[in-house]
Amino acid sequence: MKYFKGALSVLKNKYFLAAAFFLVWMAFFDPKDWGLLLEKRAKLKDLEKSEKHLNIQIADTRAELNMLKTNAQTIEKYARENYYMKKDNEDLFIVNPEKK
């Protein structure tokens, strides 16, 4: 009974009630509640991961472009691999490996 009376006095405390109301309001009813913050944090991590991937892809493309600008053999290799071009006296065989 003694503990019940002590807990009841804490629940009647206006500062405790104000703090509890504030926490409930901020957690569930505020436009920027905790759930929204967690969603935005997860989206930010996904966007940062995507940014890293795209930066790597941009660096690879720039290196390939530099090679295409400076080396004629690279231009020929690129045309053969990507556009299936060939010389006049050649036959072209395309082999697609089976995917499991």
C-alpha positions in Angstrom: 0.0 0.0 0.0 2.9 2.3 0.8 4.3 1.9 -2.8 0.9 2.5 -4.3 0.5 5.7 -2.4 4.0 6.8 -3.5 3.3 6.0 -7.2 0.0 7.9 -6.9 1.7 11.0 -5.7 4.1 10.8 -8.6 1.3 10.6 -11.0 -0.4 13.7 -9.5 2.8 15.7 -10.0 2.2 18.4 -12.6 5.8 18.3 -13.9 5.6 14.5 -14.4 2.2 14.9 -16.2 3.6 17.7 -18.4 6.7 15.7 -19.3 4.6 12.6 -20.0 2.2 14.6 -22.2 5.2 16.1 -24.0 6.8 12.8 -24.7 3.6 11.2 -26.0 2.9 14.3 -28.2 6.4 14.2 -29.7 6.3 10.5 -30.2 3.0 10.1 -31.9 1.2 13.4 -32.8 3.9 15.8 -33.9 4.4 16.3 -37.7 8.0 15.3 -37.2 7.5 12.3 -35.0 10.0 9.6 -34.3 8.7 7.2 -36.9 9.1 9.8 -39.6 12.6 10.5 -38.5 13.5 6.8 -38.6 12.1 6.5 -42.2 14.1 9.5 -43.3 17.2 8.1 -41.8 16.8 4.8 -43.6 16.1 6.7 -46.9 19.2 8.8 -46.3 21.3 5.6 -45.9 19.9 4.2 -49.2 20.6 7.4 -51.0 24.2 7.6 -49.7 24.7 4.0 -50.9 23.3 4.9 -54.3 25.5 7.9 -54.4 28.6 5.8 -53.8 27.6 3.4 -56.5 27.0 6.2 -59.0 30.3 7.9 -58.2 32.1 4.6 -58.9 30.2 4.2 -62.1 31.0 7.8 -63.2 34.7 7.3 -62.5 34.7 4.1 -64.6 32.9 5.9 -67.4 35.3 8.8 -67.3 38.3 6.4 -67.5 36.7 4.6 -70.4 36.1 7.9 -72.2 39.6 9.0 -71.7 40.9 5.7 -73.2 38.5 6.1 -76.1 39.8 9.6 -76.8 43.5 8.6 -76.7 43.8 5.1 -78.0 42.6 3.8 -81.4 42.8 0.2 -80.4 40.4 0.9 -77.5 37.9 2.5 -80.0 38.0 -0.7 -82.1 37.6 -3.0 -79.1 34.7 -0.9 -77.8 32.9 -1.0 -81.2 33.4 -4.7 -81.5 32.2 -5.5 -78.0 29.3 -3.1 -77.7 28.0 -2.6 -81.2 29.1 -6.0 -82.7 31.0 -4.3 -85.6 33.4 -6.3 -87.7 35.9 -5.9 -90.5 34.9 -6.7 -94.1 36.8 -10.0 -94.2 35.7 -11.3 -90.9 32.8 -13.5 -89.6 31.2 -12.6 -86.3 30.0 -15.3 -84.0 28.1 -14.3 -80.8 28.0 -16.8 -78.0 25.8 -16.2 -75.1 26.7 -18.2 -72.0 23.9 -20.0 -70.2 22.7 -18.3 -67.0 21.8 -20.5 -64.0 
